Amino acid sequence: MLFRRKHLDEIGYFDENIFMYLEDADITLRMSKKYRAIFYPYVQIFHYWAKGSHKSVKLILIAIRSAIYLFNKHGWKLF
């Protein structure tokens, strides 16, 4: 994700209440309420998943807590 600094200053940065998982969804939802996204198909980005939450009950609980917080913040609807 790339954001203009002035827009981040306006909407705020990552929510500190979301420790891990879904912090990117939160900032994207907040940004999309005021600005539009641009698709630029000429760039490739690779993300190699470690799938830590598949291996750790503690990380599963963190992911669930993050999801509940996100839905409470933005509404319990399908995006």
mmCIF file of the N, C-alpha and C atoms, coordinates in Angstrom:
data_MODEL
# 
_entry.id   MODEL 
# 
loop_
_atom_site.group_PDB 
_atom_site.id 
_atom_site.type_symbol 
_atom_site.label_atom_id 
_atom_site.label_alt_id 
_atom_site.label_comp_id 
_atom_site.label_asym_id 
_atom_site.label_entity_id 
_atom_site.label_seq_id 
_atom_site.pdbx_PDB_ins_code 
_atom_site.Cartn_x 
_atom_site.Cartn_y 
_atom_site.Cartn_z 
_atom_site.occupancy 
_atom_site.B_iso_or_equiv 
_atom_site.pdbx_formal_charge 
_atom_site.auth_seq_id 
_atom_site.auth_comp_id 
_atom_site.auth_asym_id 
_atom_site.auth_atom_id 
_atom_site.pdbx_PDB_model_num 
ATOM 1   N N  . MET A 1 1  ? 0.830   -1.166  0.000   1.00 0.00 ? 1  MET A N  1 
ATOM 2   C CA . MET A 1 1  ? 0.000   0.000   0.000   1.00 0.00 ? 1  MET A CA 1 
ATOM 3   C C  . MET A 1 1  ? 0.877   1.232   0.000   1.00 0.00 ? 1  MET A C  1 
ATOM 4   N N  . LEU A 1 2  ? 0.461   2.169   -0.772  1.00 0.00 ? 2  LEU A N  1 
ATOM 5   C CA . LEU A 1 2  ? 1.124   3.468   -0.789  1.00 0.00 ? 2  LEU A CA 1 
ATOM 6   C C  . LEU A 1 2  ? 0.067   4.532   -0.540  1.00 0.00 ? 2  LEU A C  1 
ATOM 7   N N  . PHE A 1 3  ? 0.358   5.436   0.387   1.00 0.00 ? 3  PHE A N  1 
ATOM 8   C CA . PHE A 1 3  ? -0.552  6.524   0.698   1.00 0.00 ? 3  PHE A CA 1 
ATOM 9   C C  . PHE A 1 3  ? 0.219   7.830   0.680   1.00 0.00 ? 3  PHE A C  1 
ATOM 10  N N  . ARG A 1 4  ? -0.464  8.882   0.337   1.00 0.00 ? 4  ARG A N  1 
ATOM 11  C CA . ARG A 1 4  ? 0.139   10.206  0.459   1.00 0.00 ? 4  ARG A CA 1 
ATOM 12  C C  . ARG A 1 4  ? 0.215   10.568  1.940   1.00 0.00 ? 4  ARG A C  1 
ATOM 13  N N  . ARG A 1 5  ? 1.315   11.157  2.325   1.00 0.00 ? 5  ARG A N  1 
ATOM 14  C CA . ARG A 1 5  ? 1.542   11.505  3.727   1.00 0.00 ? 5  ARG A CA 1 
ATOM 15  C C  . ARG A 1 5  ? 0.464   12.454  4.254   1.00 0.00 ? 5  ARG A C  1 
ATOM 16  N N  . LYS A 1 6  ? 0.063   13.420  3.438   1.00 0.00 ? 6  LYS A N  1 
ATOM 17  C CA . LYS A 1 6  ? -0.950  14.378  3.899   1.00 0.00 ? 6  LYS A CA 1 
ATOM 18  C C  . LYS A 1 6  ? -2.288  13.697  4.162   1.00 0.00 ? 6  LYS A C  1 
ATOM 19  N N  . HIS A 1 7  ? -2.592  12.632  3.410   1.00 0.00 ? 7  HIS A N  1 
ATOM 20  C CA . HIS A 1 7  ? -3.837  11.895  3.649   1.00 0.00 ? 7  HIS A CA 1 
ATOM 21  C C  . HIS A 1 7  ? -3.738  11.064  4.919   1.00 0.00 ? 7  HIS A C  1 
ATOM 22  N N  . LEU A 1 8  ? -2.586  10.478  5.166   1.00 0.00 ? 8  LEU A N  1 
ATOM 23  C CA . LEU A 1 8  ? -2.389  9.738   6.418   1.00 0.00 ? 8  LEU A CA 1 
ATOM 24  C C  . LEU A 1 8  ? -2.452  10.670  7.618   1.00 0.00 ? 8  LEU A C  1 
ATOM 25  N N  . ASP A 1 9  ? -1.871  11.845  7.471   1.00 0.00 ? 9  ASP A N  1 
ATOM 26  C CA . ASP A 1 9  ? -1.955  12.828  8.556   1.00 0.00 ? 9  ASP A CA 1 
ATOM 27  C C  . ASP A 1 9  ? -3.411  13.184  8.846   1.00 0.00 ? 9  ASP A C  1 
ATOM 28  N N  . GLU A 1 10 ? -4.229  13.185  7.802   1.00 0.00 ? 10 GLU A N  1 
ATOM 29  C CA . GLU A 1 10 ? -5.634  13.563  7.951   1.00 0.00 ? 10 GLU A CA 1 
ATOM 30  C C  . GLU A 1 10 ? -6.472  12.441  8.575   1.00 0.00 ? 10 GLU A C  1 
ATOM 31  N N  . ILE A 1 11 ? -6.336  11.208  8.075   1.00 0.00 ? 11 ILE A N  1 
ATOM 32  C CA . ILE A 1 11 ? -7.194  10.125  8.573   1.00 0.00 ? 11 ILE A CA 1 
ATOM 33  C C  . ILE A 1 11 ? -6.592  9.418   9.776   1.00 0.00 ? 11 ILE A C  1 
ATOM 34  N N  . GLY A 1 12 ? -5.303  9.585   9.984   1.00 0.00 ? 12 GLY A N  1 
ATOM 35  C CA . GLY A 1 12 ? -4.623  8.895   11.079  1.00 0.00 ? 12 GLY A CA 1 
ATOM 36  C C  . GLY A 1 12 ? -3.845  7.698   10.563  1.00 0.00 ? 12 GLY A C  1 
ATOM 37  N N  . TYR A 1 13 ? -2.950  7.264   11.383  1.00 0.00 ? 13 TYR A N  1 
ATOM 38  C CA . TYR A 1 13 ? -2.079  6.150   11.005  1.00 0.00 ? 13 TYR A CA 1 
ATOM 39  C C  . TYR A 1 13 ? -2.688  4.833   11.467  1.00 0.00 ? 13 TYR A C  1 
ATOM 40  N N  . PHE A 1 14 ? -1.876  3.800   11.542  1.00 0.00 ? 14 PHE A N  1 
ATOM 41  C CA . PHE A 1 14 ? -2.387  2.504   11.971  1.00 0.00 ? 14 PHE A CA 1 
ATOM 42  C C  . PHE A 1 14 ? -2.988  2.599   13.365  1.00 0.00 ? 14 PHE A C  1 
ATOM 43  N N  . ASP A 1 15 ? -4.100  1.930   13.548  1.00 0.00 ? 15 ASP A N  1 
ATOM 44  C CA . ASP A 1 15 ? -4.796  1.910   14.837  1.00 0.00 ? 15 ASP A CA 1 
ATOM 45  C C  . ASP A 1 15 ? -4.005  1.047   15.810  1.00 0.00 ? 15 ASP A C  1 
ATOM 46  N N  . GLU A 1 16 ? -3.578  1.631   16.904  1.00 0.00 ? 16 GLU A N  1 
ATOM 47  C CA . GLU A 1 16 ? -2.750  0.909   17.871  1.00 0.00 ? 16 GLU A CA 1 
ATOM 48  C C  . GLU A 1 16 ? -3.527  -0.162  18.628  1.00 0.00 ? 16 GLU A C  1 
ATOM 49  N N  . ASN A 1 17 ? -4.846  -0.156  18.514  1.00 0.00 ? 17 ASN A N  1 
ATOM 50  C CA . ASN A 1 17 ? -5.647  -1.198  19.152  1.00 0.00 ? 17 ASN A CA 1 
ATOM 51  C C  . ASN A 1 17 ? -5.649  -2.497  18.360  1.00 0.00 ? 17 ASN A C  1 
ATOM 52  N N  . ILE A 1 18 ? -5.164  -2.455  17.139  1.00 0.00 ? 18 ILE A N  1 
ATOM 53  C CA . ILE A 1 18 ? -5.036  -3.666  16.330  1.00 0.00 ? 18 ILE A CA 1 
ATOM 54  C C  . ILE A 1 18 ? -3.560  -4.011  16.308  1.00 0.00 ? 18 ILE A C  1 
ATOM 55  N N  . PHE A 1 19 ? -3.197  -4.995  17.111  1.00 0.00 ? 19 PHE A N  1 
ATOM 56  C CA . PHE A 1 19 ? -1.778  -5.355  17.237  1.00 0.00 ? 19 PHE A CA 1 
ATOM 57  C C  . PHE A 1 19 ? -1.266  -6.004  15.965  1.00 0.00 ? 19 PHE A C  1 
ATOM 58  N N  . MET A 1 20 ? -2.021  -6.937  15.448  1.00 0.00 ? 20 MET A N  1 
ATOM 59  C CA . MET A 1 20 ? -1.563  -7.681  14.288  1.00 0.00 ? 20 MET A CA 1 
ATOM 60  C C  . MET A 1 20 ? -2.799  -8.240  13.582  1.00 0.00 ? 20 MET A C  1 
ATOM 61  N N  . TYR A 1 21 ? -2.703  -8.397  12.298  1.00 0.00 ? 21 TYR A N  1 
ATOM 62  C CA . TYR A 1 21 ? -3.800  -8.902  11.461  1.00 0.00 ? 21 TYR A CA 1 
ATOM 63  C C  . TYR A 1 21 ? -4.895  -7.859  11.345  1.00 0.00 ? 21 TYR A C  1 
ATOM 64  N N  . LEU A 1 22 ? -5.245  -7.528  10.146  1.00 0.00 ? 22 LEU A N  1 
ATOM 65  C CA . LEU A 1 22 ? -6.342  -6.618  9.796   1.00 0.00 ? 22 LEU A CA 1 
ATOM 66  C C  . LEU A 1 22 ? -6.046  -5.143  10.006  1.00 0.00 ? 22 LEU A C  1 
ATOM 67  N N  . GLU A 1 23 ? -4.828  -4.779  10.424  1.00 0.00 ? 23 GLU A N  1 
ATOM 68  C CA . GLU A 1 23 ? -4.507  -3.354  10.530  1.00 0.00 ? 23 GLU A CA 1 
ATOM 69  C C  . GLU A 1 23 ? -4.507  -2.716  9.149   1.00 0.00 ? 23 GLU A C  1 
ATOM 70  N N  . ASP A 1 24 ? -4.149  -3.494  8.121   1.00 0.00 ? 24 ASP A N  1 
ATOM 71  C CA . ASP A 1 24 ? -4.176  -2.977  6.761   1.00 0.00 ? 24 ASP A CA 1 
ATOM 72  C C  . ASP A 1 24 ? -5.608  -2.789  6.272   1.00 0.00 ? 24 ASP A C  1 
ATOM 73  N N  . ALA A 1 25 ? -6.508  -3.670  6.657   1.00 0.00 ? 25 ALA A N  1 
ATOM 74  C CA . ALA A 1 25 ? -7.914  -3.517  6.276   1.00 0.00 ? 25 ALA A CA 1 
ATOM 75  C C  . ALA A 1 25 ? -8.513  -2.271  6.914   1.00 0.00 ? 25 ALA A C  1 
ATOM 76  N N  . ASP A 1 26 ? -8.174  -2.023  8.165   1.00 0.00 ? 26 ASP A N  1 
ATOM 77  C CA . ASP A 1 26 ? -8.690  -0.849  8.868   1.00 0.00 ? 26 ASP A CA 1 
ATOM 78  C C  . ASP A 1 26 ? -8.243  0.445   8.203   1.00 0.00 ? 26 ASP A C  1 
ATOM 79  N N  . ILE A 1 27 ? -6.968  0.570   7.927   1.00 0.00 ? 27 ILE A N  1 
ATOM 80  C CA . ILE A 1 27 ? -6.478  1.820   7.339   1.00 0.00 ? 27 ILE A CA 1 
ATOM 81  C C  . ILE A 1 27 ? -7.013  1.988   5.913   1.00 0.00 ? 27 ILE A C  1 
ATOM 82  N N  . THR A 1 28 ? -7.206  0.891   5.200   1.00 0.00 ? 28 THR A N  1 
ATOM 83  C CA . THR A 1 28 ? -7.760  0.960   3.850   1.00 0.00 ? 28 THR A CA 1 
ATOM 84  C C  . THR A 1 28 ? -9.222  1.395   3.896   1.00 0.00 ? 28 THR A C  1 
ATOM 85  N N  . LEU A 1 29 ? -9.992  0.861   4.842   1.00 0.00 ? 29 LEU A N  1 
ATOM 86  C CA . LEU A 1 29 ? -11.393 1.272   4.963   1.00 0.00 ? 29 LEU A CA 1 
ATOM 87  C C  . LEU A 1 29 ? -11.505 2.751   5.317   1.00 0.00 ? 29 LEU A C  1 
ATOM 88  N N  . ARG A 1 30 ? -10.666 3.210   6.232   1.00 0.00 ? 30 ARG A N  1 
ATOM 89  C CA . ARG A 1 30 ? -10.709 4.626   6.609   1.00 0.00 ? 30 ARG A CA 1 
ATOM 90  C C  . ARG A 1 30 ? -10.299 5.512   5.440   1.00 0.00 ? 30 ARG A C  1 
ATOM 91  N N  . MET A 1 31 ? -9.291  5.101   4.706   1.00 0.00 ? 31 MET A N  1 
ATOM 92  C CA . MET A 1 31 ? -8.821  5.885   3.563   1.00 0.00 ? 31 MET A CA 1 
ATOM 93  C C  . MET A 1 31 ? -9.880  5.915   2.453   1.00 0.00 ? 31 MET A C  1 
ATOM 94  N N  . SER A 1 32 ? -10.548 4.779   2.239   1.00 0.00 ? 32 SER A N  1 
ATOM 95  C CA . SER A 1 32 ? -11.517 4.703   1.141   1.00 0.00 ? 32 SER A CA 1 
ATOM 96  C C  . SER A 1 32 ? -12.771 5.534   1.398   1.00 0.00 ? 32 SER A C  1 
ATOM 97  N N  . LYS A 1 33 ? -12.996 5.934   2.632   1.00 0.00 ? 33 LYS A N  1 
ATOM 98  C CA . LYS A 1 33 ? -14.150 6.791   2.921   1.00 0.00 ? 33 LYS A CA 1 
ATOM 99  C C  . LYS A 1 33 ? -13.952 8.211   2.398   1.00 0.00 ? 33 LYS A C  1 
ATOM 100 N N  . LYS A 1 34 ? -12.713 8.623   2.190   1.00 0.00 ? 34 LYS A N  1 
ATOM 101 C CA . LYS A 1 34 ? -12.432 9.993   1.747   1.00 0.00 ? 34 LYS A CA 1 
ATOM 102 C C  . LYS A 1 34 ? -11.753 10.062  0.385   1.00 0.00 ? 34 LYS A C  1 
ATOM 103 N N  . TYR A 1 35 ? -11.058 8.995   0.004   1.00 0.00 ? 35 TYR A N  1 
ATOM 104 C CA . TYR A 1 35 ? -10.257 9.039   -1.220  1.00 0.00 ? 35 TYR A CA 1 
ATOM 105 C C  . TYR A 1 35 ? -10.502 7.789   -2.044  1.00 0.00 ? 35 TYR A C  1 
ATOM 106 N N  . ARG A 1 36 ? -10.119 7.847   -3.304  1.00 0.00 ? 36 ARG A N  1 
ATOM 107 C CA . ARG A 1 36 ? -10.308 6.691   -4.172  1.00 0.00 ? 36 ARG A CA 1 
ATOM 108 C C  . ARG A 1 36 ? -8.998  5.938   -4.338  1.00 0.00 ? 36 ARG A C  1 
ATOM 109 N N  . ALA A 1 37 ? -9.127  4.667   -4.618  1.00 0.00 ? 37 ALA A N  1 
ATOM 110 C CA . ALA A 1 37 ? -7.959  3.826   -4.858  1.00 0.00 ? 37 ALA A CA 1 
ATOM 111 C C  . ALA A 1 37 ? -7.642  3.815   -6.342  1.00 0.00 ? 37 ALA A C  1 
ATOM 112 N N  . ILE A 1 38 ? -6.395  3.642   -6.644  1.00 0.00 ? 38 ILE A N  1 
ATOM 113 C CA . ILE A 1 38 ? -5.958  3.558   -8.027  1.00 0.00 ? 38 ILE A CA 1 
ATOM 114 C C  . ILE A 1 38 ? -5.292  2.206   -8.236  1.00 0.00 ? 38 ILE A C  1 
ATOM 115 N N  . PHE A 1 39 ? -5.724  1.514   -9.262  1.00 0.00 ? 39 PHE A N  1 
ATOM 116 C CA . PHE A 1 39 ? -5.126  0.232   -9.622  1.00 0.00 ? 39 PHE A CA 1 
ATOM 117 C C  . PHE A 1 39 ? -4.027  0.489   -10.643 1.00 0.00 ? 39 PHE A C  1 
ATOM 118 N N  . TYR A 1 40 ? -2.840  0.050   -10.331 1.00 0.00 ? 40 TYR A N  1 
ATOM 119 C CA . TYR A 1 40 ? -1.707  0.219   -11.233 1.00 0.00 ? 40 TYR A CA 1 
ATOM 120 C C  . TYR A 1 40 ? -1.159  -1.172  -11.557 1.00 0.00 ? 40 TYR A C  1 
ATOM 121 N N  . PRO A 1 41 ? -1.530  -1.730  -12.711 1.00 0.00 ? 41 PRO A N  1 
ATOM 122 C CA . PRO A 1 41 ? -1.236  -3.140  -13.001 1.00 0.00 ? 41 PRO A CA 1 
ATOM 123 C C  . PRO A 1 41 ? 0.210   -3.439  -13.398 1.00 0.00 ? 41 PRO A C  1 
ATOM 124 N N  . TYR A 1 42 ? 1.071   -2.454  -13.450 1.00 0.00 ? 42 TYR A N  1 
ATOM 125 C CA . TYR A 1 42 ? 2.431   -2.673  -13.945 1.00 0.00 ? 42 TYR A CA 1 
ATOM 126 C C  . TYR A 1 42 ? 3.446   -2.933  -12.839 1.00 0.00 ? 42 TYR A C  1 
ATOM 127 N N  . VAL A 1 43 ? 2.957   -3.155  -11.632 1.00 0.00 ? 43 VAL A N  1 
ATOM 128 C CA . VAL A 1 43 ? 3.829   -3.420  -10.500 1.00 0.00 ? 43 VAL A CA 1 
ATOM 129 C C  . VAL A 1 43 ? 3.464   -4.791  -9.919  1.00 0.00 ? 43 VAL A C  1 
ATOM 130 N N  . GLN A 1 44 ? 4.472   -5.543  -9.546  1.00 0.00 ? 44 GLN A N  1 
ATOM 131 C CA . GLN A 1 44 ? 4.233   -6.822  -8.891  1.00 0.00 ? 44 GLN A CA 1 
ATOM 132 C C  . GLN A 1 44 ? 4.857   -6.791  -7.502  1.00 0.00 ? 44 GLN A C  1 
ATOM 133 N N  . ILE A 1 45 ? 4.091   -7.226  -6.538  1.00 0.00 ? 45 ILE A N  1 
ATOM 134 C CA . ILE A 1 45 ? 4.571   -7.311  -5.166  1.00 0.00 ? 45 ILE A CA 1 
ATOM 135 C C  . ILE A 1 45 ? 4.293   -8.720  -4.668  1.00 0.00 ? 45 ILE A C  1 
ATOM 136 N N  . PHE A 1 46 ? 5.282   -9.347  -4.105  1.00 0.00 ? 46 PHE A N  1 
ATOM 137 C CA . PHE A 1 46 ? 5.133   -10.707 -3.601  1.00 0.00 ? 46 PHE A CA 1 
ATOM 138 C C  . PHE A 1 46 ? 5.148   -10.683 -2.075  1.00 0.00 ? 46 PHE A C  1 
ATOM 139 N N  . HIS A 1 47 ? 4.191   -11.360 -1.503  1.00 0.00 ? 47 HIS A N  1 
ATOM 140 C CA . HIS A 1 47 ? 4.101   -11.458 -0.047  1.00 0.00 ? 47 HIS A CA 1 
ATOM 141 C C  . HIS A 1 47 ? 4.139   -12.946 0.314   1.00 0.00 ? 47 HIS A C  1 
ATOM 142 N N  . TYR A 1 48 ? 5.161   -13.345 1.000   1.00 0.00 ? 48 TYR A N  1 
ATOM 143 C CA . TYR A 1 48 ? 5.279   -14.738 1.400   1.00 0.00 ? 48 TYR A CA 1 
ATOM 144 C C  . TYR A 1 48 ? 4.710   -14.894 2.806   1.00 0.00 ? 48 TYR A C  1 
ATOM 145 N N  . TRP A 1 49 ? 3.642   -15.647 2.897   1.00 0.00 ? 49 TRP A N  1 
ATOM 146 C CA . TRP A 1 49 ? 2.958   -15.817 4.167   1.00 0.00 ? 49 TRP A CA 1 
ATOM 147 C C  . TRP A 1 49 ? 3.690   -16.817 5.034   1.00 0.00 ? 49 TRP A C  1 
ATOM 148 N N  . ALA A 1 50 ? 3.853   -16.469 6.282   1.00 0.00 ? 50 ALA A N  1 
ATOM 149 C CA . ALA A 1 50 ? 4.419   -17.419 7.246   1.00 0.00 ? 50 ALA A CA 1 
ATOM 150 C C  . ALA A 1 50 ? 3.308   -18.274 7.854   1.00 0.00 ? 50 ALA A C  1 
ATOM 151 N N  . LYS A 1 51 ? 2.079   -17.799 7.757   1.00 0.00 ? 51 LYS A N  1 
ATOM 152 C CA . LYS A 1 51 ? 0.913   -18.498 8.302   1.00 0.00 ? 51 LYS A CA 1 
ATOM 153 C C  . LYS A 1 51 ? 1.109   -18.831 9.775   1.00 0.00 ? 51 LYS A C  1 
ATOM 154 N N  . GLY A 1 52 ? 1.574   -17.850 10.512  1.00 0.00 ? 52 GLY A N  1 
ATOM 155 C CA . GLY A 1 52 ? 1.820   -18.044 11.934  1.00 0.00 ? 52 GLY A CA 1 
ATOM 156 C C  . GLY A 1 52 ? 0.570   -18.414 12.705  1.00 0.00 ? 52 GLY A C  1 
ATOM 157 N N  . SER A 1 53 ? -0.587  -17.854 12.299  1.00 0.00 ? 53 SER A N  1 
ATOM 158 C CA . SER A 1 53 ? -1.815  -18.152 13.029  1.00 0.00 ? 53 SER A CA 1 
ATOM 159 C C  . SER A 1 53 ? -2.285  -19.584 12.794  1.00 0.00 ? 53 SER A C  1 
ATOM 160 N N  . HIS A 1 54 ? -1.747  -20.240 11.786  1.00 0.00 ? 54 HIS A N  1 
ATOM 161 C CA . HIS A 1 54 ? -2.087  -21.652 11.557  1.00 0.00 ? 54 HIS A CA 1 
ATOM 162 C C  . HIS A 1 54 ? -1.297  -22.562 12.493  1.00 0.00 ? 54 HIS A C  1 
ATOM 163 N N  . LYS A 1 55 ? -0.285  -22.011 13.122  1.00 0.00 ? 55 LYS A N  1 
ATOM 164 C CA . LYS A 1 55 ? 0.620   -22.821 13.938  1.00 0.00 ? 55 LYS A CA 1 
ATOM 165 C C  . LYS A 1 55 ? 0.561   -22.479 15.424  1.00 0.00 ? 55 LYS A C  1 
ATOM 166 N N  . SER A 1 56 ? -0.176  -21.441 15.789  1.00 0.00 ? 56 SER A N  1 
ATOM 167 C CA . SER A 1 56 ? -0.140  -20.963 17.168  1.00 0.00 ? 56 SER A CA 1 
ATOM 168 C C  . SER A 1 56 ? -1.532  -20.550 17.637  1.00 0.00 ? 56 SER A C  1 
ATOM 169 N N  . VAL A 1 57 ? -1.969  -21.110 18.742  1.00 0.00 ? 57 VAL A N  1 
ATOM 170 C CA . VAL A 1 57 ? -3.260  -20.737 19.316  1.00 0.00 ? 57 VAL A CA 1 
ATOM 171 C C  . VAL A 1 57 ? -3.241  -19.270 19.739  1.00 0.00 ? 57 VAL A C  1 
ATOM 172 N N  . LYS A 1 58 ? -2.118  -18.807 20.265  1.00 0.00 ? 58 LYS A N  1 
ATOM 173 C CA . LYS A 1 58 ? -2.005  -17.405 20.682  1.00 0.00 ? 58 LYS A CA 1 
ATOM 174 C C  . LYS A 1 58 ? -2.243  -16.466 19.499  1.00 0.00 ? 58 LYS A C  1 
ATOM 175 N N  . LEU A 1 59 ? -1.668  -16.779 18.339  1.00 0.00 ? 59 LEU A N  1 
ATOM 176 C CA . LEU A 1 59 ? -1.853  -15.930 17.162  1.00 0.00 ? 59 LEU A CA 1 
ATOM 177 C C  . LEU A 1 59 ? -3.277  -16.029 16.616  1.00 0.00 ? 59 LEU A C  1 
ATOM 178 N N  . ILE A 1 60 ? -3.910  -17.187 16.754  1.00 0.00 ? 60 ILE A N  1 
ATOM 179 C CA . ILE A 1 60 ? -5.315  -17.321 16.350  1.00 0.00 ? 60 ILE A CA 1 
ATOM 180 C C  . ILE A 1 60 ? -6.179  -16.392 17.201  1.00 0.00 ? 60 ILE A C  1 
ATOM 181 N N  . LEU A 1 61 ? -5.917  -16.364 18.503  1.00 0.00 ? 61 LEU A N  1 
ATOM 182 C CA . LEU A 1 61 ? -6.689  -15.500 19.392  1.00 0.00 ? 61 LEU A CA 1 
ATOM 183 C C  . LEU A 1 61 ? -6.460  -14.016 19.076  1.00 0.00 ? 61 LEU A C  1 
ATOM 184 N N  . ILE A 1 62 ? -5.234  -13.658 18.725  1.00 0.00 ? 62 ILE A N  1 
ATOM 185 C CA . ILE A 1 62 ? -4.940  -12.275 18.325  1.00 0.00 ? 62 ILE A CA 1 
ATOM 186 C C  . ILE A 1 62 ? -5.709  -11.921 17.055  1.00 0.00 ? 62 ILE A C  1 
ATOM 187 N N  . ALA A 1 63 ? -5.753  -12.847 16.093  1.00 0.00 ? 63 ALA A N  1 
ATOM 188 C CA . ALA A 1 63 ? -6.472  -12.614 14.839  1.00 0.00 ? 63 ALA A CA 1 
ATOM 189 C C  . ALA A 1 63 ? -7.967  -12.449 15.099  1.00 0.00 ? 63 ALA A C  1 
ATOM 190 N N  . ILE A 1 64 ? -8.524  -13.270 15.970  1.00 0.00 ? 64 ILE A N  1 
ATOM 191 C CA . ILE A 1 64 ? -9.953  -13.171 16.291  1.00 0.00 ? 64 ILE A CA 1 
ATOM 192 C C  . ILE A 1 64 ? -10.247 -11.853 16.989  1.00 0.00 ? 64 ILE A C  1 
ATOM 193 N N  . ARG A 1 65 ? -9.402  -11.474 17.938  1.00 0.00 ? 65 ARG A N  1 
ATOM 194 C CA . ARG A 1 65 ? -9.584  -10.202 18.650  1.00 0.00 ? 65 ARG A CA 1 
ATOM 195 C C  . ARG A 1 65 ? -9.508  -9.022  17.668  1.00 0.00 ? 65 ARG A C  1 
ATOM 196 N N  . SER A 1 66 ? -8.568  -9.083  16.737  1.00 0.00 ? 66 SER A N  1 
ATOM 197 C CA . SER A 1 66 ? -8.443  -8.015  15.739  1.00 0.00 ? 66 SER A CA 1 
ATOM 198 C C  . SER A 1 66 ? -9.685  -7.936  14.859  1.00 0.00 ? 66 SER A C  1 
ATOM 199 N N  . ALA A 1 67 ? -10.214 -9.094  14.466  1.00 0.00 ? 67 ALA A N  1 
ATOM 200 C CA . ALA A 1 67 ? -11.408 -9.114  13.618  1.00 0.00 ? 67 ALA A CA 1 
ATOM 201 C C  . ALA A 1 67 ? -12.616 -8.540  14.358  1.00 0.00 ? 67 ALA A C  1 
ATOM 202 N N  . ILE A 1 68 ? -12.798 -8.922  15.609  1.00 0.00 ? 68 ILE A N  1 
ATOM 203 C CA . ILE A 1 68 ? -13.920 -8.399  16.391  1.00 0.00 ? 68 ILE A CA 1 
ATOM 204 C C  . ILE A 1 68 ? -13.794 -6.886  16.543  1.00 0.00 ? 68 ILE A C  1 
ATOM 205 N N  . TYR A 1 69 ? -12.597 -6.404  16.838  1.00 0.00 ? 69 TYR A N  1 
ATOM 206 C CA . TYR A 1 69 ? -12.378 -4.966  16.977  1.00 0.00 ? 69 TYR A CA 1 
ATOM 207 C C  . TYR A 1 69 ? -12.684 -4.247  15.659  1.00 0.00 ? 69 TYR A C  1 
ATOM 208 N N  . LEU A 1 70 ? -12.198 -4.804  14.546  1.00 0.00 ? 70 LEU A N  1 
ATOM 209 C CA . LEU A 1 70 ? -12.415 -4.189  13.229  1.00 0.00 ? 70 LEU A CA 1 
ATOM 210 C C  . LEU A 1 70 ? -13.902 -4.115  12.908  1.00 0.00 ? 70 LEU A C  1 
ATOM 211 N N  . PHE A 1 71 ? -14.632 -5.212  13.127  1.00 0.00 ? 71 PHE A N  1 
ATOM 212 C CA . PHE A 1 71 ? -16.063 -5.213  12.825  1.00 0.00 ? 71 PHE A CA 1 
ATOM 213 C C  . PHE A 1 71 ? -16.836 -4.290  13.765  1.00 0.00 ? 71 PHE A C  1 
ATOM 214 N N  . ASN A 1 72 ? -16.448 -4.218  15.017  1.00 0.00 ? 72 ASN A N  1 
ATOM 215 C CA . ASN A 1 72 ? -17.103 -3.276  15.930  1.00 0.00 ? 72 ASN A CA 1 
ATOM 216 C C  . ASN A 1 72 ? -16.848 -1.836  15.505  1.00 0.00 ? 72 ASN A C  1 
ATOM 217 N N  . LYS A 1 73 ? -15.689 -1.581  14.962  1.00 0.00 ? 73 LYS A N  1 
ATOM 218 C CA . LYS A 1 73 ? -15.319 -0.225  14.545  1.00 0.00 ? 73 LYS A CA 1 
ATOM 219 C C  . LYS A 1 73 ? -16.017 0.185   13.247  1.00 0.00 ? 73 LYS A C  1 
ATOM 220 N N  . HIS A 1 74 ? -16.075 -0.728  12.273  1.00 0.00 ? 74 HIS A N  1 
ATOM 221 C CA . HIS A 1 74 ? -16.577 -0.381  10.941  1.00 0.00 ? 74 HIS A CA 1 
ATOM 222 C C  . HIS A 1 74 ? -17.949 -0.953  10.632  1.00 0.00 ? 74 HIS A C  1 
ATOM 223 N N  . GLY A 1 75 ? -18.472 -1.793  11.490  1.00 0.00 ? 75 GLY A N  1 
ATOM 224 C CA . GLY A 1 75 ? -19.786 -2.370  11.259  1.00 0.00 ? 75 GLY A CA 1 
ATOM 225 C C  . GLY A 1 75 ? -19.694 -3.836  10.871  1.00 0.00 ? 75 GLY A C  1 
ATOM 226 N N  . TRP A 1 76 ? -20.696 -4.556  11.293  1.00 0.00 ? 76 TRP A N  1 
ATOM 227 C CA . TRP A 1 76 ? -20.741 -6.000  11.018  1.00 0.00 ? 76 TRP A CA 1 
ATOM 228 C C  . TRP A 1 76 ? -21.489 -6.234  9.712   1.00 0.00 ? 76 TRP A C  1 
ATOM 229 N N  . LYS A 1 77 ? -20.787 -5.962  8.604   1.00 0.00 ? 77 LYS A N  1 
ATOM 230 C CA . LYS A 1 77 ? -21.359 -6.160  7.279   1.00 0.00 ? 77 LYS A CA 1 
ATOM 231 C C  . LYS A 1 77 ? -20.290 -6.788  6.392   1.00 0.00 ? 77 LYS A C  1 
ATOM 232 N N  . LEU A 1 78 ? -20.717 -7.332  5.302   1.00 0.00 ? 78 LEU A N  1 
ATOM 233 C CA . LEU A 1 78 ? -19.757 -7.865  4.328   1.00 0.00 ? 78 LEU A CA 1 
ATOM 234 C C  . LEU A 1 78 ? -19.213 -6.706  3.526   1.00 0.00 ? 78 LEU A C  1 
ATOM 235 N N  . PHE A 1 79 ? -17.939 -6.721  3.274   1.00 0.00 ? 79 PHE A N  1 
ATOM 236 C CA . PHE A 1 79 ? -17.309 -5.613  2.553   1.00 0.00 ? 79 PHE A CA 1 
ATOM 237 C C  . PHE A 1 79 ? -17.458 -5.772  1.082   1.00 0.00 ? 79 PHE A C  1 
# 
